[in-house]
Amino acid sequence: MSTSLLIMGIGGQELIVIVVILLLLFGGKKIPELMRGLGKGVKEFKDGQKEDSPTEKKTEVEDNK
């Protein structure tokens, strides 16, 4: 079991219940699309954080001098 799941207090049984609820709500065909969209969103968020990092701004200012 993953450490992050243990920290949040989610065990094996709770994880199974969550998966079953997701299957009932969205169906088997829709879940991969949702996960793909979620993955793209997380990737764009991380890329946005990298672009706005203080070290990049500092090097950009130094390059402009």
C-alpha positions in Angstrom: 0.0 0.0 0.0 1.2 3.5 -0.8 2.4 5.8 1.9 0.3 8.7 0.7 -2.9 6.5 0.9 -2.0 5.5 4.5 -1.5 9.1 5.5 -4.9 10.1 4.2 -6.4 7.2 6.0 -7.6 5.3 3.0 -7.3 1.5 3.2 -7.9 -1.3 0.8 -11.6 -1.6 1.4 -12.2 2.1 1.1 -10.3 2.2 -2.2 -12.4 -0.6 -3.6 -15.6 1.2 -2.6 -14.4 4.4 -4.3 -13.6 2.5 -7.5 -17.0 0.8 -7.5 -18.7 4.1 -7.0 -16.7 5.7 -9.9 -17.7 2.7 -12.1 -21.3 3.1 -11.3 -21.3 6.9 -11.8 -19.3 7.1 -15.0 -19.2 3.7 -16.5 -16.1 1.7 -17.7 -15.7 3.6 -21.0 -15.8 7.1 -19.6 -13.2 6.6 -16.8 -10.1 6.4 -19.1 -11.2 9.7 -20.7 -11.5 11.3 -17.3 -8.1 10.1 -16.2 -6.5 11.3 -19.4 -8.0 14.7 -18.9 -6.9 14.8 -15.3 -3.4 13.8 -16.3 -3.2 16.6 -18.9 -4.4 19.1 -16.3 -1.8 18.1 -13.8 0.9 18.2 -16.4 -0.1 21.7 -17.5 -0.2 22.8 -13.9 3.3 21.6 -13.3 4.6 23.2 -16.5 3.0 26.5 -15.4 4.7 26.3 -12.1 8.1 25.7 -13.7 7.6 28.7 -16.0 6.8 31.0 -13.0 9.7 29.8 -10.8 11.8 32.5 -9.2 15.1 31.0 -10.5 13.9 31.3 -14.1 12.8 34.9 -13.6 16.2 35.7 -12.1 18.1 34.2 -15.1 15.8 36.1 -17.5 16.6 39.4 -15.8 20.3 38.6 -15.9 20.1 37.7 -19.6 18.4 41.0 -20.4 21.3 43.1 -18.8 
